[in-house]
Amino acid sequence: MSDKIRVVLADDHDLVLEGLQARIRDMHDIEVVGAFNDGETLLEKLHDLKPDVLVLDLHMAGVDGFDVLREIRQQKLAIRVLVLTALVDGLALQKALELGADGIAMKTDPPRQTMDAIRQVAKGNVVYPQAVHNWLLRRAGRGGQSDPQALTTREEEVLTLIAEGLTNQEIATRLYVSENTVKYHVQNIYSKLKVTNRTEAARHYLDRPKF
């Protein structure tokens, strides 16, 4: 029985697919079990391939990466998703996380860093570049919001469910996202509310004015 991490690659640029496959062939602990350049075919094959990790580009013709993420989480497929992108669009990356991405890696990163990101995601860890993390923490102060510590819509949903007593796993099921994504939102909630645990977060929610 192989202990290798089973990976499916999805990118609409053949050069990217070929480069990733060539790199992974040199890895003793990772193997490619499928490579696709369109989202529709990818979704058709995922059930049969049963990868541990999907390395996913967000912008593909037809069914794009966002739709793929949404479908994977709605079907509750046991697949971890690493978004591999050249985008510096923070809004798009935030949307990917909210749809259930387990990590983000940049195409401009060194190949070794991308391989490490695959390994970390396969272990259940959330990974994303520091620049993305910094942007997301500043996000609430942009787009017309005056309070940089204001919770996003998704964070408000998570906080509400925390106050209802749900666990991270139960919240993930309710919102059709991965448990790692919930953990990411919980960490942001703690930081913004300046609390250290679920009880304090729930108390903050219950004590604030309701309109």
C-alpha positions, 0 to 999 in steps of 0.5 A: 500500500502506497503512503504517497500523497495522491494529488490531482492538478487543475490549471488551464495552462498546460505549461503549469500542469507539465511543470508541476508534474515534472516537479512531483515526479522527483518527490518520493512522497507525492504522486499525481493521479490526474491532471485537468485543464477544465473544471467540468472534466475535473468534477466528473473525475474527482469521485473516481480518483479520490485524491488526498489533495487537489491543487486548483487554479481559480480561473479556468474556462467553463466551470472555474475554481470557485465553482469547483470548491463550492461543489466539493464542499456541498458534496462533502468530498474528503478532499483537501484543496490547495489553491495555486494562483498567480492572483494578487486579488485579495478579494478573490483569495478571501472568497476561495477561503470562505468557499472552503480552500484549505490553503493558498500558494502562489505560482511565483513561489519556489517549487519547493515551497509549493511541494511543502504546501501540498504536504502541509495541506495533506496533514490538515494544516491551513497554509497561505502566504503571509502577504495574504494573511496581512491583507485579510486582516486589513480587509475589514477596514476597506470597502467602505467599512470604517472599523478595521476590526469589523467582522466579515459576513462569514465571520459573523456567521461563524460567531453566531454558531459559536454562540449557539454552542456548535463545534468547529466540525459542526460549523463546517458541516452547517456552512459547507466548508472545511474544518480548517476554514472554520479554524481560520475564521475562528482565529480571525474572530479571536484577534478582532474581538480581542478574546482568547476562547470560545466562551469569551467570543460567545459572551461578546456576541450575546452581550452586544446590542441586537437590532 
